[in-house]
Amino acid sequence: MKKIIFTSAVLFFCMEVFFSTKSLAAPNVKLELKTTEATLSIDKKGDLSIIQTNGEIQVKTSINNLWEIILKNTETNKEIVLAPDEDIELKKSDEGIELKKGKFLFENNVLPIEANFTISVKNNAFCFSGTLQSNTDEWIFKELKYPDFSQLVIKNKEIKIYWPNSLGECFDNPEQFGTRSFQYPGTSGSMAWFSVNTPKSGIYIGGHDPQMGSKTFQLDCSNTNSYRTSLSFPIYNAQFKIPDVFIKLYGGDWHVASLYYRDWYDKNFQLAKIPQWMRDNAGLVLNILKQQNGSVMWSYKDIDRLCDIGEKLNLNLIGLWGWAIGGHDRLYPNYAPDNLMGGRMELEKAIKRAQQRGFKVICYSNGTIMDTSTDYYLYNGKETLQLTENSRPNIEYYLKHTNTTPVVLARACPGSALWRKTIMDLASNAQSLGMDAFYIDQVGVRSPVMCFADNHEHGLPQEAYTKYRFQMMKEVRNKMQETDPEFPIITEGTVDALLPYVDAFHGLGPGQRVSPNGFPELFRYTFPESIIIQLNSSPAMKRSDVNFASVYGLRHEIMCRYEPDADYLRSGKIPTKEDYKNYFIKDPPDLNTITDASAKETELYAHSIIQFENDNSIFFRNGKFIDQEGINVSGNDILAKGFVNGKKIGVVLWNQHLSEQRNFSISVPGYKLIKSSEPNKPDVNANSPLVANSLRLLIFEKN
């Protein structure tokens, strides 16, 4: 659709509080706001600057480019873009600096549109906020970009960008970073902030929105001399209160930005109280009992064998995926026990047997999609479908086996009361079967999807996957815990907006294991209470992945998805590429995770590491992840992370080299070393070299 852009030079009005650029004869006349570490000013030319006191970081833009509004005509759907022009009022007030515009011209007509922007100082940072108001039924606001900074200049070229994609990413090469954006809330935008740091300074850009509404952050590093950054908000309404956007220039590293965001979060949200058994849990044995193509790999009676596998690995949470009549990723949302696998009574008996052995059992559901071949879709789709702006269903398909027809699925909208009831009924059914927990897939993964259905509860399209997504998860969790206070809810993906409503996340995206730019410290340090299950789509636990999970306090996992996976777990048979090809499998596991060691070696190592974690649960399960804060460590290939509990700090050391031992040195100022141990070795010399690809725990106590 064609967009018409209106921009022109900015003029400022002159009186006691209003002034015009033409009236400012003195070059030092300007508006200023200050924090303890930076100054924001607007000069007589209309140039806005934020300059760090030490001059290290500068943010600049013209008032002409500070914001952009997209209007949408309610009758013709025509869109126009409005930007600042000559009739901007700029003044200093008790609130800060105010920019106001009361009229916009379009085709020689005055549009009764009001735009009011405020720049203030809050919590020792610069806060950008405001309101928009349309006083006509003909036009609504579709989108706002604000604030838009055309230049982010950093003198020191030793730069790192901390980006909240899943558990986190860190880029030390701006050219490699290029231009990126993330939409919050969703796994690709797991938190509403990012930072850019030099070794001694940083800039924090965060959205402090108590409604956790949809917003898009963008950072453009394609110009290596200066970067560009902005936020955008969907509106689709005649009025809009702009959520606070905070720009903070600070001294220190990224931890300062993380703590700043967490301080705001704690003032507005309360994390879910996680059942102790879930916090003590070591991880998940995820099993697809019946695949998408109808192949049954495990019957309900085989849950006993799955418990045997869990015992070998020291994992005591059994996950039942593909447990219903349709198998995995087919016939959703119909989740009825399958007679082909033994029927409901056999499933209930198998769950009880597992529980008597000390296991917990969780079952799968999908919270966002429905199979278009089902009667549910035929008769309830009109009430539950998420619709695009042109009133079409949002369709996707999954293909697990290349010799079958893809399953066509439609996205559902949590703003539909019927869809929320459907998920609630599924959770209640799982509880009635005797399950210990309930898994709602994809709810954390999705970025805010707008729904334009007019028969749902949401008034605005962007509320569907923000406000009502949260409501759905809150309703399910509260209802289940009325019956069983120890009944947790788990979802796929990582996003802080769901932390008040879920007990654990099944990881997805960067930060799950050693990978380029992966930086799990970002989410784990900001939310150290969070429980994240490491994504491992393999039936084997590779030694380095096990160590990675331990160092970061992640829970472990194996997945049994296909027939060769099941054969490996039953007999230890190492699968080949041909094995997966023979079953026409489209997405096999990474064979390197299976061939890294024999099945027996893999089992023994995983068992020993998890036992080591259990024996030191005050750190691994119940400690607060502190990254390397307050810890001095050096040594080639040595990764060290700390967990604090009371007066003690447990530092987990990992020699990441695959074949050579490594020396290291470590100190924790203000603490004394009281114990050193390794898996199967309760007492070791703390300063002895660390064996290749192995862990050691040093426990320090406050002096």
Secondary structure, DSSP 4 states (H G I P E B T S, - for coil): --EEEE--------SSSB--GGG--STT--EEEE-SSEEEEE-TT-EEEEEETTSSEEEEEEGGGS-EEEEEETTT--EEEE---TT-EEEE-SSSEEEEE--EEETTEEE-EEEEEEEEEETTEEEEEEEEEE-SSSEEEEEEEEEEEEEEEES----EEEE-STT-EEES-HHHH-EEEEEESBTTB-SSEEEEE-SSEEEEEEEE-TT---EEEEEE-SSTT-EEEEEEEEEEESEEEEEEEEEEEEES-HHHHHHHHHHHHHHH-------HHHHH--EEEEEESB-TTS-B---GGGHHHHHHHHHHHT--EEEEES-BTT-TTSSTT---B-GGGTHHHHHHHHHHHHHHTT-EEEEEEESSEEETTSHHHHHHHHHHB-B-TTS-B-EEEE-SBTTSPPEEEEEB-TT-HHHHHHHHHHHHHHHHHT-SEEEEETTTT--------TTSS-SSGGGTTTHHHHHHHHHHHHHHHHH-TT--EEEES--GGGTTT-SEEE--STTSSS-TTB-THHHHHHSTT--EEPP--SSS--HHHHHHHHHHTPBEEEEE-SHHHHHHHHH-PPP-HHHHHHTTBSS---HHHHHTS-HHHHHHHHHHHHHHHHHTHHHHTTSEEEETTT-EEE-TTEEEEEEEETTEEEEEEEE--SS--B--EEE-TTEEEEEEEBTTBSS--TTSPBPTT-EEEEEEEE-
